[in-house]
Amino acid sequence: MKNLALLFVRLVVGTLLAGHGAQKLFGWFEGPGLKGTHSVMEMLGMRPGRVWGTVAALGEIVGGILTGLGFLNPLGPMNVAAAMTVAIRRAHWNKPIWATKGGAELPLTNLAAVSVIAAVGPGRYSLDGLFGIKLPRWVVALAGIWTAGVTIAALQRPEIAQTLLDKASDVMPINFKQPATSDLEVENRPATRGVPKAPAEV
């Protein structure tokens, strides 16, 4: 019964979250698409929006798929938990709890569900159970540290993403950088070569 319950929770939560991520990433299911997601992130104060919008979309779609399949647990629930934590703080904070009021009811429910899956495992009816996969503790620890770091950055210092992009651009090979704007000015005078001169007046 426990394994069936875990399967049910995983499929429902994982599928819906993957669909929610597809709305953000691809514009499926009448979603905003990546461009719209970037704009929303900018409005929430998470700049650059192109970075944090993409991170949020990938966290939901990848985390939802891994959770639904019960594959590489707890990486999927970790991604979902990070996305839901940021959503609660950035989009739903200081509002009534209910979803109809714009509150954190749904992301908080998702956070609770994936926390249970991460803690007790995906159950027998999962890819991990089928293939006997169990991630080493050091892999889980590293993934947890990375996910926590990204989550804290999103909540406290989202501008750090732009700093990292600028530093990466500085060390990028010259061939991959965008060409700098030239300082040369070009005059658009009409060519005079080959044009006969007017005869001198007598």
CORBEL-V491473 format. One record per residue. N is the residue number from 1. SS is DSSP state (A for helix, B for strand, O for the rest). OMEGA is omega in degrees with one decimal (999 if undefined). NEAR is the number of other ideal C-beta (glycine too) atoms within 10 Angstrom. Layout:
BEGIN
N/SS/OMEGA/NEAR ; N/SS/OMEGA/NEAR
END
This chain:
BEGIN
1/O/179.2/5 ; 2/A/-178.6/9 ; 3/A/176.6/14 ; 4/A/178.7/11 ; 5/A/177.8/11 ; 6/A/177.9/21 ; 7/A/-179.5/18 ; 8/A/-179.6/12 ; 9/A/-178.9/18 ; 10/A/-177.1/26 ; 11/A/-178.6/15 ; 12/A/-176.7/12 ; 13/A/-177.6/24 ; 14/A/-178.7/27 ; 15/A/-179.1/14 ; 16/A/179.6/15 ; 17/A/176.1/28 ; 18/A/176.7/21 ; 19/A/178.4/15 ; 20/A/176.7/22 ; 21/A/177.5/26 ; 22/A/174.4/19 ; 23/A/-178.5/19 ; 24/A/-171.9/26 ; 25/A/-173.3/21 ; 26/A/-175.5/13 ; 27/O/179.1/15 ; 28/O/175.5/14 ; 29/O/178.1/9 ; 30/O/179.4/6 ; 31/O/-176.2/18 ; 32/O/-174.9/16 ; 33/A/-174.2/16 ; 34/A/-179.5/16 ; 35/A/178.1/11 ; 36/A/178.6/14 ; 37/A/177.5/23 ; 38/A/179.7/23 ; 39/A/178.9/14 ; 40/A/179.4/17 ; 41/A/177.3/27 ; 42/A/180.0/15 ; 43/A/179.5/11 ; 44/O/178.9/18 ; 45/O/-179.7/11 ; 46/O/-177.6/23 ; 47/O/4.4/16 ; 48/O/-176.6/16 ; 49/A/-178.5/21 ; 50/A/178.4/18 ; 51/A/-173.9/19 ; 52/A/175.2/25 ; 53/A/178.3/25 ; 54/A/178.7/17 ; 55/A/-179.9/20 ; 56/A/-179.3/27 ; 57/A/179.6/25 ; 58/A/179.3/15 ; 59/A/-179.0/27 ; 60/A/-175.0/27 ; 61/A/179.4/23 ; 62/A/178.9/19 ; 63/A/178.8/28 ; 64/A/179.6/28 ; 65/A/-179.8/18 ; 66/A/179.0/25 ; 67/A/-179.3/33 ; 68/A/-179.9/23 ; 69/A/-174.3/19 ; 70/O/-174.1/25 ; 71/O/179.3/18 ; 72/O/175.9/19 ; 73/O/9.1/27 ; 74/O/-176.4/25 ; 75/A/178.6/20 ; 76/A/177.6/29 ; 77/A/178.2/26 ; 78/A/179.5/25 ; 79/A/179.3/27 ; 80/A/-179.4/32 ; 81/A/178.9/25 ; 82/A/-179.6/26 ; 83/A/-178.9/31 ; 84/A/178.5/27 ; 85/A/179.2/19 ; 86/A/179.6/25 ; 87/A/-180.0/21 ; 88/A/-175.4/19 ; 89/A/-172.7/17 ; 90/A/-172.8/18 ; 91/A/-170.9/17 ; 92/O/-175.9/20 ; 93/O/177.4/10 ; 94/O/173.7/6 ; 95/O/174.3/13 ; 96/O/-171.6/12 ; 97/O/-171.4/10 ; 98/O/-178.4/11 ; 99/A/-179.8/15 ; 100/A/178.4/7 ; 101/A/-178.6/10 ; 102/O/-176.6/11 ; 103/O/-170.6/18 ; 104/O/-176.2/20 ; 105/A/-175.7/17 ; 106/A/178.4/16 ; 107/A/178.2/22 ; 108/A/176.6/17 ; 109/A/177.3/13 ; 110/A/179.1/26 ; 111/A/178.8/19 ; 112/A/-177.5/12 ; 113/A/-177.4/21 ; 114/A/175.9/28 ; 115/A/177.1/16 ; 116/A/-179.4/14 ; 117/A/179.2/24 ; 118/A/-175.5/20 ; 119/A/-173.4/10 ; 120/A/-179.5/12 ; 121/O/-175.7/17 ; 122/O/-179.8/29 ; 123/O/-176.3/20 ; 124/O/-175.9/14 ; 125/O/-177.7/15 ; 126/O/177.3/22 ; 127/A/175.6/15 ; 128/A/178.7/20 ; 129/A/-178.1/18 ; 130/A/-176.1/12 ; 131/A/178.6/9 ; 132/O/-177.6/6 ; 133/O/173.1/14 ; 134/O/-177.2/12 ; 135/O/175.0/14 ; 136/O/-177.1/8 ; 137/A/-178.2/8 ; 138/A/176.6/8 ; 139/A/178.4/11 ; 140/A/180.0/17 ; 141/A/179.0/11 ; 142/A/178.7/11 ; 143/A/178.5/16 ; 144/A/179.1/14 ; 145/A/-180.0/10 ; 146/A/-178.5/12 ; 147/A/178.4/20 ; 148/A/179.7/14 ; 149/A/179.2/11 ; 150/A/-179.9/17 ; 151/A/179.2/19 ; 152/A/178.2/14 ; 153/A/180.0/17 ; 154/A/-177.2/24 ; 155/A/-172.0/15 ; 156/A/-175.0/10 ; 157/O/-178.8/10 ; 158/O/-178.9/20 ; 159/O/179.7/13 ; 160/A/178.1/13 ; 161/A/178.7/20 ; 162/A/177.3/13 ; 163/A/178.9/10 ; 164/A/177.6/12 ; 165/A/179.5/13 ; 166/A/179.2/9 ; 167/A/177.7/10 ; 168/A/178.6/9 ; 169/A/-179.5/11 ; 170/A/-177.8/8 ; 171/A/-179.4/6 ; 172/O/176.6/10 ; 173/O/-174.7/6 ; 174/A/-177.2/6 ; 175/A/-177.3/5 ; 176/A/179.8/7 ; 177/O/176.4/10 ; 178/O/-178.8/6 ; 179/O/179.9/6 ; 180/O/178.5/6 ; 181/O/-178.2/6 ; 182/O/177.5/7 ; 183/O/-178.7/5 ; 184/O/176.5/5 ; 185/O/-178.4/5 ; 186/O/177.2/6 ; 187/O/-178.5/4 ; 188/O/177.3/4 ; 189/O/175.8/6 ; 190/O/-179.0/5 ; 191/O/-179.4/6 ; 192/O/-178.5/7 ; 193/O/176.1/4 ; 194/O/179.1/5 ; 195/O/-177.4/8 ; 196/O/178.7/5 ; 197/O/178.1/6 ; 198/O/179.6/6 ; 199/O/179.8/6 ; 200/O/178.8/5 ; 201/O/-179.6/4 ; 202/O/999/3
END
